[in-house]
């Protein structure tokens, strides 16, 4: 089955504008709840969730009945790859609750995309200028809602920053993030921090090596690095 998906991520101008509608959702995985920001995309013919995101947060997936190729609007195959699995997971948008069904794919810049199936099913009224989303259809007022039918979008850049915090949260929550460095060569240099606000440390090669453009090669550093909480 051919699935036409408007891959806005591949359009540099749109990607840099950060003007997509982003809404905060809560997914109920098998072991925990995850709050993340999803993109509402009327150009997506399916609802998508990232494959790596499902694996990381134990969101159960199952084999799809048919393998579905994903294409861009110009007919070219998408880098998302074929859809081989689906995920059925409880999803909350504040007081709006539902059982969401996603196509599992390798998303580029978003963890969750709510496309036309979701829009058609719930028919929310969206004020694109104000970022205001109102669930007022009969289905939602009867089955999905517990309180106010209105939620508000958040700026895409802020949403992406929050998503990054979620993705890095497991690392940041560790009690001890120090590392132990052991020099294996007397000429090796200790990793240094470029500035007080630097996110990490700089590593130094222990040998001269020329690597061609776009090439890759293993380079000795003359040291071993081990997290203290892993010792």
MIDOSE-1310 file (N, C-alpha, C; in nm, 2 decimals, decimal comma, always signed):
residues 231
xxxx	+0,08/-0,12/+0,00/+0,00/+0,00/+0,00/+0,09/+0,12/+0,00; +0,05/+0,22/-0,08/+0,13/+0,34/-0,10/+0,08/+0,45/+0,00; +0,17/+0,50/+0,08/+0,13/+0,61/+0,17/+0,20/+0,74/+0,14; +0,12/+0,84/+0,10/+0,18/+0,97/+0,06/+0,19/+1,05/+0,19
xxxx	+0,31/+1,09/+0,23/+0,33/+1,17/+0,35/+0,41/+1,29/+0,31; +0,36/+1,41/+0,35/+0,42/+1,53/+0,33/+0,53/+1,55/+0,43; +0,66/+1,52/+0,39/+0,77/+1,53/+0,48/+0,82/+1,67/+0,49; +0,76/+1,75/+0,58/+0,80/+1,88/+0,59/+0,95/+1,89/+0,65
xxxx	+0,99/+1,79/+0,71/+1,13/+1,79/+0,77/+1,23/+1,80/+0,66; +1,20/+1,76/+0,54/+1,30/+1,77/+0,43/+1,29/+1,90/+0,36; +1,20/+1,99/+0,40/+1,20/+2,12/+0,33/+1,27/+2,22/+0,42; +1,38/+2,27/+0,38/+1,46/+2,35/+0,47/+1,39/+2,47/+0,52
xxxx	+1,32/+2,54/+0,43/+1,26/+2,67/+0,47/+1,16/+2,64/+0,58; +1,07/+2,55/+0,56/+0,97/+2,52/+0,66/+1,03/+2,47/+0,79; +1,13/+2,39/+0,78/+1,20/+2,33/+0,90/+1,26/+2,44/+0,99; +1,31/+2,55/+0,93/+1,37/+2,66/+1,00/+1,27/+2,76/+1,06
xxxx	+1,15/+2,76/+1,01/+1,06/+2,85/+1,06/+1,00/+2,82/+1,20; +1,01/+2,69/+1,23/+0,95/+2,65/+1,36/+0,81/+2,70/+1,38; +0,72/+2,67/+1,28/+0,59/+2,73/+1,30/+0,48/+2,62/+1,29; +0,52/+2,49/+1,32/+0,42/+2,39/+1,32/+0,34/+2,39/+1,45
xxxx	+0,22/+2,33/+1,45/+0,14/+2,32/+1,57/+0,19/+2,21/+1,65; +0,23/+2,24/+1,77/+0,28/+2,13/+1,86/+0,19/+2,13/+1,99; +0,15/+2,01/+2,03/+0,06/+2,00/+2,14/+0,12/+1,89/+2,24; +0,11/+1,92/+2,37/+0,16/+1,83/+2,47/+0,07/+1,71/+2,49
xxxx	+0,12/+1,59/+2,48/+0,04/+1,46/+2,50/+0,11/+1,38/+2,61; +0,03/+1,29/+2,66/+0,08/+1,19/+2,76/+0,05/+1,05/+2,71; +0,15/+0,97/+2,69/+0,14/+0,83/+2,65/+0,15/+0,74/+2,77; +0,07/+0,64/+2,78/+0,08/+0,54/+2,89/+0,14/+0,41/+2,84
xxxx	+0,28/+0,41/+2,86/+0,35/+0,29/+2,82/+0,32/+0,17/+2,91; +0,39/+0,06/+2,89/+0,37/-0,06/+2,97/+0,42/-0,05/+3,11; +0,52/+0,04/+3,13/+0,58/+0,05/+3,26/+0,58/+0,19/+3,32; +0,55/+0,29/+3,23/+0,55/+0,43/+3,28/+0,47/+0,52/+3,19
xxxx	+0,44/+0,64/+3,23/+0,38/+0,74/+3,15/+0,49/+0,84/+3,10; +0,47/+0,88/+2,97/+0,57/+0,97/+2,91/+0,50/+1,09/+2,86; +0,54/+1,21/+2,90/+0,49/+1,33/+2,85/+0,58/+1,39/+2,74; +0,53/+1,41/+2,62/+0,61/+1,45/+2,51/+0,52/+1,55/+2,42
xxxx	+0,59/+1,62/+2,33/+0,51/+1,71/+2,25/+0,50/+1,65/+2,11; +0,38/+1,65/+2,06/+0,35/+1,59/+1,93/+0,32/+1,70/+1,83; +0,35/+1,68/+1,70/+0,32/+1,77/+1,59/+0,19/+1,73/+1,53; +0,10/+1,83/+1,51/-0,02/+1,81/+1,44/+0,00/+1,85/+1,29
xxxx	-0,01/+1,75/+1,20/+0,03/+1,77/+1,06/-0,08/+1,73/+0,97; -0,15/+1,82/+0,91/-0,26/+1,79/+0,82/-0,21/+1,73/+0,69; -0,08/+1,74/+0,67/-0,02/+1,68/+0,55/+0,02/+1,54/+0,56; +0,01/+1,48/+0,68/+0,04/+1,34/+0,71/-0,08/+1,26/+0,69
xxxx	-0,07/+1,16/+0,61/-0,19/+1,07/+0,58/-0,20/+0,96/+0,69; -0,11/+0,95/+0,78/-0,12/+0,86/+0,89/-0,07/+0,93/+1,02; -0,10/+0,86/+1,13/-0,05/+0,90/+1,26/+0,08/+0,82/+1,29; +0,19/+0,89/+1,32/+0,32/+0,82/+1,33/+0,38/+0,83/+1,47
xxxx	+0,45/+0,73/+1,51/+0,53/+0,74/+1,63/+0,67/+0,68/+1,60; +0,77/+0,74/+1,66/+0,91/+0,70/+1,63/+0,94/+0,56/+1,69; +1,01/+0,48/+1,61/+1,04/+0,35/+1,65/+1,14/+0,35/+1,77; +1,24/+0,43/+1,76/+1,33/+0,43/+1,88/+1,27/+0,48/+2,00
xxxx	+1,17/+0,57/+1,99/+1,10/+0,62/+2,11/+1,02/+0,51/+2,17; +0,96/+0,43/+2,09/+0,88/+0,31/+2,14/+0,97/+0,22/+2,22; +1,09/+0,19/+2,16/+1,18/+0,10/+2,23/+1,23/+0,15/+2,36; +1,26/+0,28/+2,36/+1,32/+0,34/+2,48/+1,22/+0,35/+2,60
xxxx	+1,09/+0,37/+2,57/+1,00/+0,39/+2,67/+0,90/+0,27/+2,68; +0,94/+0,15/+2,63/+0,86/+0,03/+2,64/+0,71/+0,05/+2,60; +0,70/+0,11/+2,48/+0,56/+0,12/+2,42/+0,55/+0,00/+2,33; +0,45/-0,08/+2,36/+0,44/-0,21/+2,30/+0,40/-0,19/+2,15
xxxx	+0,46/-0,26/+2,06/+0,43/-0,26/+1,92/+0,39/-0,40/+1,87; +0,32/-0,40/+1,76/+0,29/-0,53/+1,70/+0,31/-0,53/+1,55; +0,33/-0,65/+1,50/+0,35/-0,66/+1,35/+0,23/-0,61/+1,28; +0,25/-0,53/+1,18/+0,14/-0,48/+1,09/+0,10/-0,59/+1,00
xxxx	-0,03/-0,59/+0,96/-0,08/-0,69/+0,87/-0,02/-0,69/+0,74; +0,02/-0,57/+0,69/+0,09/-0,55/+0,57/+0,20/-0,45/+0,58; +0,31/-0,47/+0,51/+0,42/-0,37/+0,52/+0,38/-0,25/+0,42; +0,40/-0,13/+0,48/+0,36/-0,02/+0,40/+0,48/+0,07/+0,37
xxxx	+0,50/+0,10/+0,25/+0,61/+0,19/+0,21/+0,56/+0,34/+0,24; +0,65/+0,42/+0,27/+0,62/+0,56/+0,30/+0,68/+0,65/+0,19; +0,60/+0,73/+0,12/+0,65/+0,81/+0,01/+0,64/+0,96/+0,04; +0,72/+1,04/-0,02/+0,71/+1,19/-0,01/+0,60/+1,23/-0,11
xxxx	+0,56/+1,35/-0,10/+0,45/+1,40/-0,19/+0,49/+1,40/-0,34; +0,63/+1,40/-0,37/+0,67/+1,40/-0,51/+0,69/+1,25/-0,55; +0,66/+1,16/-0,47/+0,67/+1,02/-0,51/+0,79/+0,95/-0,47; +0,89/+1,02/-0,42/+1,02/+0,95/-0,38/+1,00/+0,88/-0,25
xxxx	+1,07/+0,77/-0,22/+1,06/+0,70/-0,10/+1,11/+0,78/+0,02; +1,05/+0,78/+0,13/+1,09/+0,86/+0,24/+1,20/+0,79/+0,32; +1,28/+0,87/+0,39/+1,39/+0,82/+0,47/+1,33/+0,75/+0,60; +1,20/+0,76/+0,62/+1,14/+0,70/+0,73/+1,14/+0,55/+0,72
xxxx	+1,15/+0,50/+0,59/+1,15/+0,36/+0,57/+1,02/+0,30/+0,57; +1,00/+0,17/+0,54/+0,87/+0,10/+0,54/+0,82/+0,09/+0,69; +0,68/+0,09/+0,69/+0,62/+0,07/+0,82/+0,59/-0,08/+0,84; +0,65/-0,14/+0,94/+0,63/-0,29/+0,96/+0,55/-0,32/+1,09
xxxx	+0,54/-0,21/+1,18/+0,47/-0,23/+1,30/+0,37/-0,12/+1,33; +0,28/-0,14/+1,42/+0,19/-0,04/+1,47/+0,20/-0,04/+1,62; +0,15/+0,07/+1,68/+0,15/+0,08/+1,83/+0,01/+0,13/+1,87; -0,05/+0,06/+1,96/-0,18/+0,10/+2,02/-0,16/+0,14/+2,17
xxxx	-0,17/+0,26/+2,20/-0,14/+0,31/+2,33/-0,23/+0,42/+2,38; -0,27/+0,41/+2,51/-0,36/+0,52/+2,56/-0,29/+0,65/+2,56; -0,36/+0,76/+2,52/-0,30/+0,89/+2,50/-0,39/+0,99/+2,56; -0,34/+1,08/+2,64/-0,41/+1,20/+2,70/-0,36/+1,33/+2,64
xxxx	-0,45/+1,42/+2,61/-0,42/+1,56/+2,58/-0,50/+1,64/+2,68; -0,43/+1,66/+2,79/-0,50/+1,71/+2,91/-0,62/+1,62/+2,95; -0,74/+1,67/+2,94/-0,85/+1,59/+2,99/-0,91/+1,51/+2,87; -0,85/+1,52/+2,75/-0,90/+1,44/+2,64/-0,82/+1,31/+2,63
xxxx	-0,90/+1,20/+2,64/-0,84/+1,07/+2,66/-0,89/+0,98/+2,54; -0,80/+0,90/+2,49/-0,83/+0,81/+2,38/-0,73/+0,69/+2,37; -0,76/+0,59/+2,29/-0,67/+0,49/+2,26/-0,62/+0,52/+2,12; -0,49/+0,56/+2,11/-0,44/+0,60/+1,99/-0,37/+0,49/+1,92
xxxx	-0,38/+0,48/+1,78/-0,31/+0,38/+1,70/-0,22/+0,45/+1,61; -0,09/+0,42/+1,62/+0,02/+0,48/+1,54/+0,08/+0,39/+1,45; +0,13/+0,44/+1,34/+0,22/+0,37/+1,25/+0,37/+0,39/+1,30; +0,44/+0,29/+1,32/+0,58/+0,30/+1,38/+0,68/+0,32/+1,27
xxxx	+0,75/+0,43/+1,27/+0,85/+0,46/+1,17/+0,97/+0,53/+1,22; +1,07/+0,54/+1,14/+1,19/+0,62/+1,19/+1,17/+0,77/+1,16; +1,12/+0,84/+1,25/+1,09/+0,98/+1,23/+1,22/+1,06/+1,24; +1,23/+1,17/+1,18/+1,35/+1,25/+1,17/+1,36/+1,35/+1,29
xxxx	+1,26/+1,43/+1,31/+1,28/+1,54/+1,41/+1,17/+1,54/+1,51; +1,07/+1,45/+1,50/+0,96/+1,44/+1,59/+0,94/+1,30/+1,65; +0,89/+1,30/+1,77/+0,86/+1,17/+1,83/+0,73/+1,12/+1,79; +0,63/+1,21/+1,78/+0,49/+1,17/+1,75/+0,43/+1,27/+1,65
xxxx	+0,37/+1,22/+1,55/+0,30/+1,31/+1,45/+0,15/+1,26/+1,45; +0,06/+1,36/+1,47/-0,08/+1,34/+1,46/-0,13/+1,39/+1,33; -0,16/+1,29/+1,24/-0,20/+1,33/+1,10/-0,35/+1,32/+1,08; -0,39/+1,30/+0,95/-0,52/+1,31/+0,91/-0,62/+1,21/+0,98
xxxx	-0,57/+1,08/+1,00/-0,66/+0,99/+1,08/-0,71/+1,05/+1,21; -0,61/+1,10/+1,28/-0,65/+1,16/+1,41/-0,74/+1,28/+1,40; -0,71/+1,37/+1,30/-0,79/+1,49/+1,27/-0,93/+1,45/+1,23; -0,94/+1,35/+1,15/-1,07/+1,31/+1,10/-1,15/+1,25/+1,21
xxxx	-1,09/+1,17/+1,30/-1,16/+1,10/+1,40/-1,21/+1,19/+1,51; -1,14/+1,30/+1,54/-1,18/+1,39/+1,65/-1,23/+1,52/+1,60; -1,20/+1,56/+1,48/-1,24/+1,68/+1,42/-1,23/+1,80/+1,52; -1,11/+1,83/+1,57/-1,09/+1,94/+1,66/-1,10/+2,07/+1,58
xxxx	-1,14/+2,18/+1,64/-1,14/+2,31/+1,58/-1,01/+2,37/+1,62; -0,93/+2,40/+1,52/-0,80/+2,46/+1,54/-0,78/+2,60/+1,49; -0,75/+2,69/+1,59/-0,72/+2,82/+1,55/-0,57/+2,83/+1,53; -0,52/+2,82/+1,40/-0,38/+2,80/+1,37/-0,30/+2,92/+1,41
xxxx	-0,37/+3,04/+1,41/-0,30/+3,16/+1,44/-0,27/+3,17/+1,59; -0,37/+3,13/+1,67/-0,36/+3,14/+1,82/-0,31/+3,02/+1,88; -0,30/+2,91/+1,80/-0,25/+2,78/+1,86/-0,35/+2,73/+1,96; -0,48/+2,74/+1,93/-0,59/+2,70/+2,02/-0,66/+2,58/+1,96
xxxx	-0,67/+2,47/+2,03/-0,73/+2,35/+1,98/-0,85/+2,32/+2,07; -0,97/+2,31/+2,01/-1,09/+2,28/+2,08/-1,15/+2,15/+2,04; -1,18/+2,06/+2,13/-1,25/+1,94/+2,10/-1,40/+1,96/+2,13; -1,47/+1,97/+2,02/-1,62/+2,00/+2,04/-1,71/+1,91/+1,96
xxxx	-1,65/+1,81/+1,90/-1,73/+1,72/+1,82/-1,81/+1,63/+1,91; -1,91/+1,56/+1,86/-2,00/+1,48/+1,94/-1,92/+1,36/+2,00; -1,83/+1,30/+1,92/-1,75/+1,19/+1,97/-1,67/+1,23/+2,10; -1,60/+1,34/+2,09/-1,52/+1,38/+2,20/-1,59/+1,43/+2,32
xxxx	-1,70/+1,50/+2,30/-1,78/+1,55/+2,42/-1,85/+1,43/+2,48; -1,87/+1,32/+2,41/-1,94/+1,21/+2,47/-1,85/+1,11/+2,53; -1,73/+1,08/+2,46/-1,64/+0,97/+2,50/-1,51/+1,02/+2,55; -1,45/+1,12/+2,49/-1,31/+1,15/+2,52/-1,28/+1,25/+2,63
xxxx	-1,38/+1,34/+2,66/-1,35/+1,45/+2,75/-1,40/+1,43/+2,89; -1,33/+1,49/+2,98/-1,37/+1,49/+3,12/-1,39/+1,63/+3,17; -1,31/+1,73/+3,11/-1,32/+1,86/+3,16/-1,32/+1,96/+3,04; -1,24/+2,06/+3,04/-1,24/+2,16/+2,93/-1,20/+2,10/+2,80
xxxx	-1,28/+2,14/+2,69/-1,25/+2,08/+2,56/-1,14/+2,16/+2,49; -1,07/+2,26/+2,55/-0,98/+2,34/+2,48/-0,84/+2,32/+2,54; -0,74/+2,31/+2,45/-0,60/+2,30/+2,49/-0,52/+2,40/+2,40; -0,40/+2,43/+2,44/-0,33/+2,53/+2,36/-0,19/+2,47/+2,31
xxxx	-0,16/+2,51/+2,19/-0,03/+2,46/+2,14/+0,08/+2,54/+2,20; +0,20/+2,49/+2,19/+0,32/+2,56/+2,24/+0,42/+2,59/+2,12; +0,50/+2,69/+2,13/+0,59/+2,72/+2,02/+0,68/+2,60/+1,99; +0,70/+2,57/+1,86/+0,77/+2,45/+1,82/+0,91/+2,44/+1,88
xxxx	+0,98/+2,56/+1,88/+1,12/+2,55/+1,94/+1,12/+2,51/+2,09; +1,02/+2,57/+2,16/+1,01/+2,53/+2,30/+0,97/+2,38/+2,32; +0,88/+2,34/+2,23/+0,84/+2,20/+2,23/+0,96/+2,11/+2,20; +1,04/+2,14/+2,11/+1,16/+2,06/+2,07/+1,26/+2,05/+2,19
xxxx	+1,27/+2,17/+2,26/+1,36/+2,17/+2,37/+1,31/+2,08/+2,48; +1,18/+2,08/+2,51/+1,12/+2,00/+2,61/+1,13/+1,85/+2,57; +1,12/+1,82/+2,45/+1,13/+1,68/+2,40/+1,28/+1,63/+2,42; +1,37/+1,72/+2,40/+1,51/+1,69/+2,42/+1,54/+1,66/+2,56
xxxx	+1,48/+1,74/+2,65/+1,49/+1,72/+2,79/+1,44/+1,58/+2,84; +1,32/+1,54/+2,78/+1,27/+1,41/+2,80/+1,36/+1,30/+2,76; +1,42/+1,32/+2,64/+1,51/+1,22/+2,58/+1,64/+1,20/+2,67; +1,69/+1,31/+2,72/+1,81/+1,31/+2,80/+1,78/+1,30/+2,95
xxxx	+1,65/+1,29/+2,99/+1,62/+1,29/+3,13/+1,68/+1,18/+3,21; +1,68/+1,06/+3,15/+1,74/+0,94/+3,22/+1,88/+0,96/+3,25; +1,96/+1,03/+3,17/+2,10/+1,05/+3,20/+2,11/+1,16/+3,30; +2,03/+1,27/+3,29/+2,05/+1,38/+3,38/+2,00/+1,35/+3,52
xxxx	+1,91/+1,25/+3,53/+1,86/+1,21/+3,67/+1,96/+1,12/+3,75; +2,07/+1,08/+3,68/+2,16/+0,99/+3,76/+2,22/+1,07/+3,87; +2,23/+1,00/+3,99/+2,29/+1,07/+4,11/+2,43/+1,11/+4,09; +2,51/+1,03/+4,03/+2,65/+1,06/+4,01/+2,69/+1,05/+3,87
xxxx	+2,72/+1,17/+3,81/+2,76/+1,17/+3,67/+2,90/+1,19/+3,65; +2,98/+1,17/+3,75/+3,13/+1,19/+3,74/+3,19/+1,07/+3,66; +3,30/+1,08/+3,61/+3,37/+0,98/+3,53/+3,51/+0,96/+3,59; +3,56/+0,84/+3,57/+3,70/+0,80/+3,62/+3,78/+0,79/+3,49
xxxx	+3,89/+0,87/+3,48/+3,98/+0,86/+3,37/+4,11/+0,80/+3,41; +4,16/+0,69/+3,34/+4,28/+0,63/+3,36/+4,37/+0,64/+3,24; +4,49/+0,69/+3,26/+4,58/+0,71/+3,15/+4,66/+0,58/+3,12; +4,65/+0,54/+3,00/+4,71/+0,42/+2,95/+4,84/+0,44/+2,89
xxxx	+4,87/+0,57/+2,86/+4,99/+0,61/+2,80/+5,04/+0,74/+2,86; +5,17/+0,75/+2,90/+5,22/+0,87/+2,97/+5,20/+1,00/+2,89; +5,19/+0,99/+2,76/+5,18/+1,10/+2,67/+5,03/+1,15/+2,65; +4,94/+1,07/+2,70/+4,80/+1,10/+2,69/+4,76/+1,22/+2,77
xxxx	+4,66/+1,30/+2,72/+4,61/+1,42/+2,79/+4,48/+1,39/+2,86; +4,46/+1,45/+2,97/+4,34/+1,44/+3,05/+4,23/+1,52/+2,97; +4,11/+1,47/+2,96/+4,00/+1,55/+2,90/+3,98/+1,69/+2,97; +3,96/+1,79/+2,90/+3,94/+1,92/+2,96/+3,81/+1,98/+2,91
xxxx	+3,76/+2,07/+2,99/+3,63/+2,14/+2,96/+3,66/+2,28/+2,90; +3,61/+2,31/+2,78/+3,64/+2,43/+2,71/+3,61/+2,56/+2,79; +3,50/+2,55/+2,86/+3,45/+2,67/+2,94/+3,37/+2,62/+3,06; +3,34/+2,71/+3,15/+3,26/+2,67/+3,27/+3,12/+2,62/+3,23
xxxx	+3,07/+2,67/+3,12/+2,93/+2,64/+3,08/+2,93/+2,53/+2,97; +3,04/+2,47/+2,94/+3,05/+2,37/+2,83/+2,97/+2,25/+2,88; +2,90/+2,18/+2,79/+2,81/+2,07/+2,82/+2,90/+1,94/+2,85; +3,02/+1,94/+2,80/+3,10/+1,82/+2,82/+3,25/+1,85/+2,81
xxxx	+3,33/+1,75/+2,80/+3,47/+1,77/+2,79/+3,53/+1,73/+2,66; +3,64/+1,79/+2,62/+3,71/+1,77/+2,50/+3,81/+1,65/+2,51; +3,80/+1,56/+2,42/+3,90/+1,45/+2,41/+4,01/+1,48/+2,31; +4,13/+1,42/+2,34/+4,24/+1,44/+2,25/+4,30/+1,31/+2,20
xxxx	+4,33/+1,31/+2,07/+4,39/+1,19/+2,01/+4,53/+1,18/+2,06; +4,58/+1,05/+2,07/+4,71/+1,02/+2,12/+4,81/+0,99/+2,00; +4,76/+1,02/+1,88/+4,85/+0,99/+1,77/+4,80/+1,08/+1,65; +4,89/+1,11/+1,56/+4,86/+1,19/+1,44/+4,80/+1,10/+1,34
xxxx	+4,69/+1,15/+1,29/+4,62/+1,07/+1,19/+4,54/+1,16/+1,09; +4,55/+1,13/+0,96/+4,48/+1,21/+0,86/+4,36/+1,14/+0,82; +4,24/+1,20/+0,84/+4,11/+1,13/+0,80/+4,05/+1,21/+0,68; +4,03/+1,15/+0,57/+3,97/+1,22/+0,46/+3,83/+1,27/+0,49
xxxx	+3,79/+1,37/+0,41/+3,66/+1,43/+0,42/+3,55/+1,32/+0,42; +3,46/+1,33/+0,51/+3,35/+1,23/+0,52/+3,39/+1,09/+0,55; +3,52/+1,08/+0,59/+3,57/+0,95/+0,63/+3,56/+0,92/+0,78; +3,59/+0,80/+0,82/+3,59/+0,77/+0,96/+3,70/+0,67/+0,99
xxxx	+3,75/+0,68/+1,11/+3,87/+0,59/+1,15/+3,88/+0,59/+1,30; +3,92/+0,47/+1,35/+3,94/+0,46/+1,50/+4,07/+0,53/+1,53; +4,08/+0,61/+1,63/+4,20/+0,68/+1,67/+4,22/+0,66/+1,82; +4,34/+0,62/+1,86/+4,37/+0,59/+2,00/+4,38/+0,72/+2,08
xxxx	+4,32/+0,71/+2,20/+4,33/+0,83/+2,29/+4,43/+0,81/+2,41; +4,47/+0,69/+2,43/+4,56/+0,66/+2,53/+4,50/+0,67/+2,67; +4,37/+0,65/+2,68/+4,31/+0,66/+2,82/+4,18/+0,57/+2,81; +4,13/+0,54/+2,93/+4,01/+0,47/+2,95/+3,92/+0,56/+3,03
xxxx	+3,79/+0,56/+3,00/+3,69/+0,64/+3,07/+3,58/+0,55/+3,12; +3,54/+0,56/+3,25/+3,44/+0,48/+3,31/+3,35/+0,56/+3,40; +3,22/+0,55/+3,38/+3,13/+0,63/+3,48/+3,15/+0,57/+3,62; +3,15/+0,65/+3,72/+3,17/+0,60/+3,85/+3,06/+0,51/+3,90
xxx	+2,94/+0,54/+3,85/+2,83/+0,46/+3,90/+2,82/+0,32/+3,83; +2,91/+0,31/+3,73/+2,92/+0,18/+3,66/+3,03/+0,09/+3,71; +3,11/+0,14/+3,81/+3,22/+0,06/+3,86/+3,18/-0,03/+3,97
